């Protein structure tokens, strides 16, 4: 990208890093996508992008930490009239969106890229299914999800692990029994251990005790390592 802010050296130009980096290109492309029309009457797949870098996408995603790769693979598995609405994450900025991110998406003929302001709830309601790096929010809303990562909930009802031979119609036609989902989720949670892995979540705990939490997590980790639990 050429400099557009004149000939001042970077040390004297407060906008140098913004205009030279990916941020300028990123927000320019988002502005182009912001008013793209959405035809909710067409058969479609909703693909909400994950925030990157974040554990779910960057660590659990495996080869699909490259989210465009997962979109390309899902696109190839759909019938010719299948449409994918790719929605940007509301917290994303130019960081971790490499220069080829948008050009690669643009080359996928059945993809429509939407800004982060698009109504996710409407997209999910009208979509045949949700494609994700992970899809916990989808199955909670009663929509089947095709996922491309290793996640703690990948064996729950309504979750389909992506593979090139997976029939997308089998995903689209899946019906989630809410009672079965609740039972499976309860069984899974019951196998967990008390603890807190992210400092920001402590605000949600009225009786947060850092010493107690640290002790619980240490006991669980030690028991797992020893094979006692």
C-alpha positions as CSV (number, residue, x, y, z in Angstrom):
1,X,0.0,0.0,0.0
2,X,1.4,3.4,-0.9
3,X,1.5,6.2,1.7
4,X,-1.3,8.6,1.4
5,X,-0.4,11.0,4.2
6,X,2.4,12.9,2.5
7,X,6.1,12.9,2.8
8,X,6.5,13.5,6.6
9,X,8.7,10.9,8.3
10,X,6.8,8.4,10.5
11,X,8.2,9.9,13.7
12,X,6.4,13.2,12.9
13,X,3.1,11.9,11.6
14,X,0.6,10.7,14.1
15,X,-1.4,8.8,11.4
16,X,1.6,7.0,9.9
17,X,1.1,3.7,11.6
18,X,-2.7,3.8,10.9
19,X,-2.3,4.5,7.2
20,X,0.7,2.3,6.6
21,X,-0.7,-0.7,8.4
22,X,-3.6,-3.0,7.7
23,X,-6.1,-0.9,9.7
24,X,-6.7,1.6,6.9
25,X,-7.3,-1.1,4.3
26,X,-9.4,-3.1,6.7
27,X,-11.9,-0.3,7.6
28,X,-12.1,0.8,4.0
29,X,-13.2,-2.7,2.9
30,X,-15.7,-2.8,5.8
31,X,-17.2,0.4,4.6
32,X,-17.7,-1.1,1.1
33,X,-19.5,-4.1,2.6
34,X,-21.6,-2.2,5.1
35,X,-24.6,-1.6,2.7
36,X,-24.5,-4.9,0.9
37,X,-28.1,-6.2,0.5
38,X,-29.1,-9.5,2.2
39,X,-31.7,-11.7,0.5
40,X,-33.1,-13.8,3.4
41,X,-35.4,-15.6,1.1
42,X,-32.5,-17.5,-0.6
43,X,-31.2,-20.7,0.9
44,X,-28.2,-19.7,2.8
45,X,-25.6,-20.6,5.4
46,X,-24.6,-18.1,8.1
47,X,-20.9,-18.0,8.9
48,X,-20.2,-15.6,11.7
49,X,-16.4,-15.0,11.9
50,X,-14.6,-15.5,15.2
51,X,-12.6,-12.8,16.9
52,X,-8.9,-13.3,16.0
53,X,-6.6,-13.8,17.8
54,X,-8.7,-15.7,20.3
55,X,-8.4,-19.2,21.8
56,X,-11.4,-20.7,20.0
57,X,-10.2,-19.7,16.5
58,X,-6.4,-19.5,16.8
59,X,-5.8,-22.4,19.3
60,X,-8.7,-24.8,18.8
61,X,-9.1,-24.2,15.1
62,X,-6.2,-26.3,13.9
63,X,-5.7,-25.7,10.2
64,X,-8.9,-23.8,10.2
65,X,-7.4,-21.0,12.3
66,X,-7.2,-19.7,8.8
67,X,-10.9,-18.8,8.7
68,X,-10.9,-18.2,5.0
69,X,-9.8,-21.8,4.5
70,X,-12.8,-23.0,6.4
71,X,-15.1,-20.8,4.3
72,X,-13.5,-22.1,1.1
73,X,-14.0,-25.7,2.2
74,X,-17.7,-25.1,3.2
75,X,-18.3,-23.3,-0.1
76,X,-17.1,-26.3,-2.1
77,X,-19.4,-28.7,-0.1
78,X,-22.5,-26.7,-0.9
79,X,-24.8,-27.1,-4.0
80,X,-24.3,-24.6,-6.8
81,X,-27.2,-22.3,-5.5
82,X,-25.9,-22.4,-1.9
83,X,-25.1,-19.0,-0.5
84,X,-22.8,-18.2,2.4
85,X,-23.3,-15.0,4.4
86,X,-20.0,-14.3,6.2
87,X,-20.4,-11.8,9.0
88,X,-17.5,-9.9,10.5
89,X,-17.0,-10.2,14.3
90,X,-18.2,-7.0,16.2
91,X,-14.9,-6.9,18.2
92,X,-12.5,-7.4,15.2
93,X,-10.2,-4.8,13.9
94,X,-7.4,-5.0,11.3
95,X,-5.2,-6.9,13.6
96,X,-5.0,-10.6,12.4
97,X,-6.7,-9.8,9.1
98,X,-3.8,-10.3,6.7
99,X,-3.6,-8.5,3.4
100,X,-5.0,-11.5,1.5
101,X,-8.0,-12.0,3.8
102,X,-10.5,-10.0,1.8
103,X,-9.2,-10.8,-1.7
104,X,-9.5,-14.5,-0.9
105,X,-13.0,-14.1,0.3
106,X,-13.9,-12.0,-2.8
107,X,-12.8,-14.9,-5.0
108,X,-15.4,-17.3,-3.5
109,X,-18.4,-16.9,-5.8
110,X,-21.2,-17.9,-3.5
111,X,-20.0,-15.8,-0.5
112,X,-21.5,-12.4,0.5
113,X,-19.4,-10.6,3.1
114,X,-21.3,-8.5,5.6
115,X,-20.1,-5.9,8.1
116,X,-20.3,-6.5,11.9
117,X,-23.5,-4.4,12.0
118,X,-25.5,-7.0,10.1
119,X,-28.3,-8.5,12.3
120,X,-26.9,-11.9,13.4
121,X,-30.2,-13.0,14.9
122,X,-32.1,-12.6,11.6
123,X,-29.3,-14.3,9.7
124,X,-29.3,-17.3,12.1
125,X,-33.1,-17.6,12.1
126,X,-33.4,-17.7,8.3
127,X,-30.2,-19.8,7.6
128,X,-30.5,-23.5,6.9
129,X,-27.6,-24.0,9.3
130,X,-24.7,-22.2,10.8
131,X,-21.0,-22.8,9.8
132,X,-18.5,-22.0,12.5
133,X,-15.1,-22.6,13.8
134,X,-17.3,-23.5,16.7
135,X,-21.1,-23.4,17.1
136,X,-22.3,-23.3,20.7
137,X,-24.4,-20.3,20.2
138,X,-26.1,-21.9,17.1
139,X,-27.4,-25.0,18.8
140,X,-28.6,-22.9,21.8
141,X,-30.9,-21.2,19.3
142,X,-32.0,-24.5,17.9
143,X,-30.0,-24.3,14.7
144,X,-27.6,-27.1,13.6
145,X,-24.0,-26.2,13.3
146,X,-21.2,-27.4,11.1
147,X,-17.9,-26.8,13.0
148,X,-14.3,-26.8,11.9
149,X,-12.5,-27.1,15.2
150,X,-12.0,-29.2,18.3
151,X,-14.3,-27.9,21.0
152,X,-15.6,-29.0,24.4
153,X,-19.1,-29.4,23.0
154,X,-18.4,-31.1,19.7
155,X,-20.4,-34.3,20.6
156,X,-23.6,-32.4,21.6
157,X,-26.8,-32.9,19.6
158,X,-26.9,-30.6,16.5
159,X,-23.1,-30.3,16.1
160,X,-21.6,-31.8,12.9
161,X,-17.8,-31.9,12.5
162,X,-16.9,-30.7,9.0
163,X,-15.3,-33.1,6.6
164,X,-15.1,-32.9,2.8
165,X,-17.6,-35.8,2.4
166,X,-20.2,-34.4,4.9
167,X,-23.5,-33.8,3.2
168,X,-24.6,-30.2,4.0
169,X,-28.2,-31.3,3.4
170,X,-27.9,-33.7,6.4
171,X,-26.9,-30.7,8.5
172,X,-29.6,-28.4,7.2
173,X,-32.3,-31.1,7.8
174,X,-31.2,-31.9,11.4
175,X,-33.7,-31.2,14.1
176,X,-32.4,-30.5,17.6
177,X,-34.4,-31.9,20.5
178,X,-34.0,-29.2,23.2
179,X,-34.6,-31.7,26.1
180,X,-31.9,-34.0,24.7
181,X,-29.6,-31.0,24.3
182,X,-30.2,-29.9,27.9
183,X,-29.5,-33.5,29.2
184,X,-26.3,-33.9,27.1
185,X,-25.1,-30.5,28.2
186,X,-25.8,-31.2,31.9
187,X,-23.9,-34.5,31.6
188,X,-21.0,-32.7,30.1
189,X,-20.9,-29.9,32.7
190,X,-21.2,-32.5,35.5
191,X,-17.8,-33.9,34.4
192,X,-16.1,-30.5,34.7
193,X,-14.3,-29.0,37.7
194,X,-14.7,-25.8,39.7
195,X,-12.4,-23.0,38.7
196,X,-11.9,-19.8,36.8
197,X,-9.6,-19.6,33.7
198,X,-10.2,-15.9,32.7
199,X,-9.8,-13.0,35.1
200,X,-12.5,-11.0,33.4
201,X,-15.2,-13.5,34.4
202,X,-14.7,-12.9,38.1
203,X,-17.0,-9.9,37.9
204,X,-19.9,-12.4,37.3
205,X,-19.2,-14.2,40.6
206,X,-20.7,-12.4,43.6
207,X,-18.7,-14.5,46.1
208,X,-15.4,-14.6,44.2
209,X,-12.6,-15.9,46.4
210,X,-9.3,-16.1,44.5
211,X,-7.6,-18.3,47.1
212,X,-10.5,-20.8,47.0
213,X,-10.6,-20.8,43.2
214,X,-6.8,-21.3,42.9
215,X,-7.0,-24.2,45.4
216,X,-9.8,-25.9,43.4
217,X,-8.0,-25.6,40.1
218,X,-4.7,-26.8,41.6
219,X,-6.4,-29.9,43.1
220,X,-8.1,-30.6,39.9
221,X,-5.0,-30.3,37.8
222,X,-3.0,-32.4,40.2
223,X,-5.7,-35.1,40.3
224,X,-5.8,-35.3,36.5
225,X,-2.1,-35.5,36.2
226,X,-1.9,-38.3,38.8
227,X,-4.9,-40.1,37.3
228,X,-6.8,-39.9,40.6
229,X,-9.8,-38.3,39.0
